[in-house]
Amino acid sequence: MNKVTFNTDLCKGCGLCVSACPKKILKMSDKLINAKGHHPAEMTDESKCIACAFCATMCPDCVITVERG
């Protein structure tokens, strides 16, 4: 199974990863607020992830790690 991890403390909530995801399984958290005061990105359904890494490529702060499983 593919695994996507976010360093949520460094996420600035720009949403570029959300718009880049072809499967539309990323969203900005509506519950969590990180140390910087932003709503970080999160995965809604990891089982649908195809590990394309578009999200990680688009992230300007390199907070996303994609592992193919």
C-alpha positions as CSV (number, residue, x, y, z in Angstrom):
1,M,0.0,0.0,0.0
2,N,1.2,3.5,-0.8
3,K,1.9,5.8,2.1
4,V,1.8,9.6,2.2
5,T,3.0,11.5,5.3
6,F,2.8,15.2,6.0
7,N,5.0,17.2,8.4
8,T,2.0,19.1,9.6
9,D,3.9,21.5,11.8
10,L,5.7,22.9,8.7
11,C,2.6,23.1,6.4
12,K,1.6,26.7,5.6
13,G,-1.8,25.7,4.3
14,C,-1.3,27.0,0.7
15,G,-3.4,24.2,-0.8
16,L,-1.2,23.5,-3.8
17,C,-1.1,19.8,-3.0
18,V,-4.8,19.6,-2.9
19,S,-5.2,21.1,-6.3
20,A,-2.4,18.9,-7.8
21,C,-3.9,15.6,-6.6
22,P,-5.5,13.7,-9.6
23,K,-7.5,11.5,-7.3
24,K,-8.9,14.5,-5.3
25,I,-8.1,12.7,-2.0
26,L,-6.3,15.6,-0.2
27,K,-8.0,18.4,1.7
28,M,-7.1,21.1,4.1
29,S,-7.9,20.0,7.6
30,D,-11.0,21.5,9.1
31,K,-10.1,20.4,12.7
32,L,-6.3,20.6,13.1
33,I,-4.4,23.8,13.4
34,N,-0.6,23.5,13.4
35,A,2.1,25.4,15.3
36,K,2.1,28.2,12.6
37,G,-1.6,28.7,13.0
38,H,-2.6,27.1,9.6
39,H,-4.9,24.3,8.7
40,P,-2.5,21.6,7.3
41,A,-3.2,19.3,4.4
42,E,-4.5,15.8,5.1
43,M,-5.4,12.6,3.2
44,T,-9.0,11.6,3.0
45,D,-8.6,8.1,1.6
46,E,-5.1,6.7,1.5
47,S,-6.3,3.5,-0.2
48,K,-7.1,5.5,-3.3
49,C,-3.6,7.0,-3.5
50,I,-1.6,6.1,-6.7
51,A,1.7,7.4,-5.3
52,C,2.1,9.8,-8.3
53,A,3.8,12.3,-5.9
54,F,2.3,15.3,-7.6
55,C,1.4,16.6,-4.2
56,A,5.0,16.4,-3.0
57,T,6.3,17.9,-6.2
58,M,3.9,20.9,-5.8
59,C,4.6,21.5,-2.1
60,P,6.9,24.6,-1.8
61,D,8.0,23.6,1.7
62,C,8.7,19.9,1.1
63,V,6.4,18.7,3.9
64,I,5.0,15.7,2.0
65,T,6.7,12.3,1.7
66,V,5.3,9.7,-0.7
67,E,6.3,6.0,-0.4
68,R,5.3,3.5,-3.0
69,G,4.2,0.2,-1.4
